[in-house]
Amino acid sequence: MRKIEVLYEDDECLVINKEAGLPVQGGRGAAVNLDAMLAASWKPRPLLTHRLDKDTSGVILTAKTPAAAAWFTREFAGRRVKKQYLALCGQRENGRESGINGREGVIHSPISRKGVSKDSLTRYRMLGASGGFALFRLEPGTGRMHQIRRHLSQEGLPIVGDDKYGDFALNRRLRREAGIRNLLLHSLRLAVPLRSGHILEVSAPPPAHFLEALAVLGLEYRTAPTRVGL
């Protein structure tokens, strides 16, 4: 049975460090999921307020009461929650060179879903690069589905292990030659306004498989311990 790693808990919220490969909600082939695990371990069940992809690891916030859930949902929708991610990316083996120049900047390009194109913005900072691979810290300014994955792919630097928007040939080579199998995207930090007027900041270091992949590809990330602060 998988365990839930709790980063922070009070009367209104429960913040979790989700492991990669764990779906947030149930569905086809997802009998084991975070929502069901919460229901089994807490009474009443904490309520989901936002999502992470199944293969994305890291910080996710749930609410302990309906009133808190409504509050946090509005804060996410109003873009008042600050989110940071880490992503390990690879230059496409076949295709145009990356449009990302310099150590930091903004990807500001629309994302389409179901035929509707919406303005989308992601800020990035390159933390290191080696041999066609780069480690980025990213802050989404909008909340489009798969925004970070799609923006990086559009810029010619798809996330390693991305089986939807990635470089499939590169992913196969890395699985075969280096044993790298996971999507290397991690929810690093949330800064969330509370109803009390305080800001809750919670962060968690990337998991072991992420750090191991960095080492194999000649990169590193100076991990800090789990951080919680008001």
Buried (B, 14 or more C-beta within 10 A) or exposed (E): EEEBEEBBBEEBBBBBBBBBBBBBEEEEEBEEBBBBBBEEEBEEBBBBBBBBBBBBBBBBBBBBBEEBBEBBBEBBEEEEBBBBBBBBBBBBEEEEEBEBEEEEBEBEBEBEEEEEEEEBBBBBBBBBBEEBBBBBBBBBBBBBEBBBBBBBBBBBBBBBBBEBBBBEEBBEBBEEEEEBBBBBBBBBBBBBBBEEEEBBBBBBBBBEBBBBBBEBBEBEBEEEEBEEEE
